[in-house]
Structure formats: structure tokens, C-alpha cells
């Protein structure tokens, strides 16, 4: 995942002749230091043809690689088993819950964008 700036509002999906598809989310207007409006977003590149499931997997793994996701799960399971002191248990439980909330939010955004582009 890259954080990118554009001078004009970028499209959510952009397909190129070589089969690349850029997906952009969290698109927001920001004002640069020189008072010029810009558009900031997060962006990944995948290759056509794509499915919603492939897009979701690409976005999620661009944010959290599988090693980090496994660590969050293992820490959470250890905390639920009471393997750490109370403060550490809560820290690991909160970290995993935050991960799940963020992941859910991203999946919901992808669903909305997918429906928009596919008119469903």
C-alpha cells in the first residue's frame, strides 16, 4: 500500500492497457503548505481480471502482512488464556479488537466501491 497525493481527485479504480488496476481508498482533499488543494489516498496495484475477494485480500495484506496478523492472533489467544499480567492481556486483546474493527471497515469500503463500479 502506498500513500499517494494527486493534484485532482483520483478515480477509485483505474485500469491500464497492460492489465494493471489501481485501487484507491480513503480519498480525501487536503490543503498543502502552499495553500494548494491536493487529494491524498491509499493505493494498491493489482492485475486484471480481479474479483472482489482478490481485491480484499490484496488490500488487507498490503496493510497487515500475514506475520503481523498471526502475531496479533497469537497474542490475543495468549491473553485470553491468561498467560500474561492483566495489563498485557488487555493490551493484546485491545490490539486484536482494533485490528478486527479496521479490517471490517476496509471490507465495508471495498464492498461499497465494488458495488459502485459494478452497478450492483
C-alpha positions in Angstrom: 0.0 0.0 0.0 1.2 3.4 -0.9 0.0 6.8 0.3 -0.3 9.0 -2.7 -1.0 12.6 -3.5 -2.8 13.9 -6.6 -3.5 17.4 -7.8 -7.0 16.3 -8.9 -9.4 13.9 -7.4 -8.4 10.4 -8.5 -10.8 7.7 -9.5 -11.3 4.8 -7.2 -10.5 2.2 -9.9 -8.1 2.9 -12.8 -7.3 0.2 -15.4 -4.3 0.4 -17.7 -3.7 -1.4 -21.1 -1.0 -3.6 -19.5 -3.7 -5.2 -17.2 -2.7 -3.2 -14.1 -5.6 -2.0 -12.0 -5.1 0.7 -9.4 -7.5 0.7 -6.5 -7.6 3.8 -4.3 -9.4 4.3 -1.0 -9.5 6.8 1.8 -9.6 9.6 -0.8 -9.6 13.0 0.9 -8.9 16.5 0.0 -6.1 18.2 1.9 -4.5 21.6 1.7 -0.8 21.7 1.1 1.6 24.1 2.9 1.4 26.4 -0.1 -2.4 26.5 0.2 -2.9 24.4 -2.9 -5.6 21.7 -2.6 -4.4 18.2 -3.1 -6.0 14.8 -2.9 -4.5 12.1 -0.6 -5.4 8.5 -0.8 -4.1 4.9 -0.2 -3.4 2.9 -3.3 -2.5 -0.6 -4.4 -1.9 -2.1 -7.9 -3.2 -5.5 -8.8 -3.7 -7.2 -12.2 -6.9 -7.8 -14.1 -9.1 -9.7 -14.1 -9.9 -9.1 -10.5 -12.6 -10.3 -8.1 -13.8 -8.6 -5.0 -12.2 -11.4 -3.0 -8.8 -10.8 -4.7 -9.1 -7.1 -4.2 -10.0 -7.5 -0.5 -7.0 -9.9 0.1 -4.6 -7.5 -1.7 -5.7 -4.5 0.3 -5.6 -6.3 3.6 -2.2 -7.9 3.1 -0.9 -4.5 1.9 -1.7 -3.2 5.4 -1.1 -6.2 7.6 1.2 -8.9 6.3 0.4 -12.5 7.4 3.2 -12.5 10.0 1.7 -9.4 11.8 -1.8 -10.9 11.6 -0.5 -14.2 13.1 1.2 -12.3 15.9 -2.0 -10.4 16.7 -3.9 -13.7 16.8 -1.3 -15.5 18.9 -1.0 -12.6 21.4 -4.8 -12.4 21.6 -5.1 -16.2 22.3 -2.3 -16.0 24.9 -4.1 -13.1 26.6 -7.4 -15.0 26.6 -5.6 -17.9 28.2 -4.3 -15.6 30.9 -0.6 -16.1 30.0 0.4 -12.5 30.8 -0.2 -10.0 33.5 -3.6 -8.2 33.5 -2.3 -5.1 31.7 -0.5 -7.0 29.0 -3.6 -9.3 28.5 -5.7 -6.2 27.9 -3.2 -4.6 25.6 -3.2 -7.7 23.4 -6.9 -8.1 23.4 -7.4 -4.4 22.5 -4.8 -4.6 19.7 -6.6 -7.6 18.1 -10.0 -5.9 18.5 -8.7 -2.8 16.9 -7.4 -4.9 14.0 -10.8 -6.6 13.6 -12.6 -3.2 13.6 -10.2 -1.7 11.0 -10.4 -4.8 8.8 -14.2 -4.7 8.9 -14.2 -1.1 7.9 -11.9 -1.8 5.0 -14.0 -4.7 3.8 -17.1 -2.5 4.0 -15.4 0.2 1.9 -14.3 -2.3 -0.7 -17.9 -3.7 -0.8 -19.3 -0.2 -1.5 -16.6 0.6 -4.1 -17.1 -2.8 -5.8 -20.9 -2.3 -6.0 -20.4 1.3 -7.4 -18.1 0.1 -10.1 -20.2 -2.9 -11.0 -23.6 -1.1 -10.6 -25.0 -3.8 -8.2 
